[in-house]
Amino acid sequence: MTRRLLMCSIALVTLACGGGGGTPSTSSSSPPSSSGQTVVFKENEYTIDPAKSTFKPGTYTFQVQNLGQFPHDLHIATSDGSELGATTVMRTNQNATFKVTLKAGTYTIWCAVDAHRSLGMEGSITVA
């Protein structure tokens, strides 16, 4: 992805740093439109930033950036374990996207590469 696309994505989304809670936002406080919103997740050894997020129900494009030295991916599943979406495995400095529609509930996100999840590469999304 180009630096310009990255900057535009960051401008559209405000997320907390350091694994704290984050809420995607745009200039409007209305719920996501049918075309959705873009949210950015950054992966490194062995973290997903943000690790916890709160969203409103709607359709989202997850943009995932691998800022680490090792390959990473990102998966999302419902509380019953049903997987909703995932990226391909990304090498260093690669990005990937996928679109999901989230209903009220709690979701788990994680990296499924090797033992990354057990090393701490997981988090949660609350949709309310």
C-alpha positions as CSV (number, residue, x, y, z in Angstrom):
1,M,0.0,0.0,0.0
2,T,1.2,3.5,-0.6
3,R,2.0,5.9,2.1
4,R,-0.9,8.2,0.9
5,L,-3.4,5.3,1.3
6,L,-2.0,4.6,4.7
7,M,-2.4,8.3,5.7
8,C,-5.9,8.4,4.3
9,S,-6.9,5.3,6.3
10,I,-5.4,6.7,9.5
11,A,-7.3,10.0,8.9
12,L,-10.6,8.1,8.6
13,V,-10.1,6.0,11.7
14,T,-9.1,6.9,15.2
15,L,-7.9,3.9,17.3
16,A,-6.2,3.8,20.6
17,C,-2.6,2.9,20.7
18,G,-0.8,0.4,22.9
19,G,-3.5,-2.2,22.9
20,G,-6.1,-0.1,24.7
21,G,-9.7,0.2,23.9
22,G,-10.5,1.9,20.6
23,T,-13.6,3.0,18.7
24,P,-13.6,3.6,15.0
25,S,-14.8,7.0,14.2
26,T,-15.4,9.3,11.3
27,S,-16.5,12.9,11.2
28,S,-20.1,11.7,11.7
29,S,-21.5,10.0,14.8
30,S,-23.9,8.1,12.7
31,P,-23.7,4.3,12.4
32,P,-21.7,2.7,9.5
33,S,-23.3,3.1,6.1
34,S,-24.1,0.2,3.9
35,S,-20.7,0.8,2.2
36,G,-19.0,0.4,5.6
37,Q,-16.0,1.9,7.4
38,T,-12.4,1.0,7.3
39,V,-10.6,0.1,10.5
40,V,-6.8,-0.4,10.8
41,F,-5.1,-3.2,12.8
42,K,-1.3,-3.2,13.1
43,E,0.5,-6.4,13.8
44,N,4.0,-6.9,15.2
45,E,5.8,-9.5,17.3
46,Y,3.6,-10.6,19.1
47,T,0.8,-8.0,19.3
48,I,-2.3,-6.8,17.5
49,D,-2.9,-3.1,17.9
50,P,-5.6,-2.3,19.0
51,A,-6.1,-5.6,21.0
52,K,-9.5,-4.4,22.2
53,S,-12.0,-2.4,20.3
54,T,-15.6,-1.4,20.5
55,F,-17.6,-0.9,17.3
56,K,-21.2,-0.2,16.4
57,P,-23.1,-2.9,14.4
58,G,-22.4,-2.6,10.7
59,T,-20.1,-3.5,7.8
60,Y,-16.4,-2.9,8.2
61,T,-13.3,-3.3,6.0
62,F,-10.4,-4.5,8.1
63,Q,-7.1,-3.2,6.9
64,V,-4.3,-5.1,8.5
65,Q,-0.7,-4.0,8.4
66,N,2.2,-6.3,9.1
67,L,4.8,-4.1,10.7
68,G,6.8,-7.1,12.2
69,Q,9.7,-9.1,11.0
70,F,7.8,-12.3,10.7
71,P,4.7,-13.3,8.6
72,H,1.3,-12.6,10.2
73,D,-2.4,-12.8,9.4
74,L,-5.6,-11.8,11.1
75,H,-8.7,-13.9,11.7
76,I,-12.0,-12.9,13.3
77,A,-14.6,-15.3,14.8
78,T,-17.8,-15.1,16.8
79,S,-18.1,-16.2,20.4
80,D,-19.1,-19.7,19.3
81,G,-16.0,-20.0,17.1
82,S,-17.5,-19.4,13.7
83,E,-14.9,-17.6,11.6
84,L,-16.2,-14.6,9.7
85,G,-13.1,-13.5,7.8
86,A,-9.3,-13.6,7.6
87,T,-6.4,-12.1,5.6
88,T,-3.9,-14.1,3.7
89,V,-0.5,-14.5,5.4
90,M,1.4,-11.2,5.0
91,R,5.2,-10.8,4.9
92,T,7.0,-7.8,6.5
93,N,5.5,-4.4,5.4
94,Q,2.6,-6.0,3.6
95,N,-1.1,-5.1,4.0
96,A,-4.2,-7.1,3.5
97,T,-7.9,-6.3,3.8
98,F,-11.2,-8.1,4.2
99,K,-14.8,-7.1,4.8
100,V,-17.0,-8.3,7.6
101,T,-20.5,-7.4,8.8
102,L,-20.6,-7.3,12.6
103,K,-23.8,-7.7,14.8
104,A,-24.0,-7.0,18.5
105,G,-21.8,-9.4,20.4
106,T,-18.2,-10.2,21.2
107,Y,-15.7,-11.4,18.6
108,T,-12.2,-12.8,18.9
109,I,-9.3,-11.7,16.6
110,W,-6.0,-13.5,16.4
111,C,-3.0,-14.4,14.2
112,A,-3.0,-18.0,13.2
113,V,0.6,-18.2,12.0
114,D,2.6,-20.8,13.9
115,A,2.2,-20.3,17.6
116,H,1.7,-16.5,17.4
117,R,-1.8,-16.7,19.1
118,S,-0.3,-18.5,22.2
119,L,2.4,-15.9,22.3
120,G,-0.2,-13.1,22.7
121,M,-1.4,-12.2,19.2
122,E,-5.1,-12.2,20.0
123,G,-7.7,-9.7,21.1
124,S,-11.4,-8.9,21.2
125,I,-13.9,-6.7,19.5
126,T,-17.2,-5.8,21.3
127,V,-20.0,-4.7,19.1
128,A,-22.8,-2.8,20.9
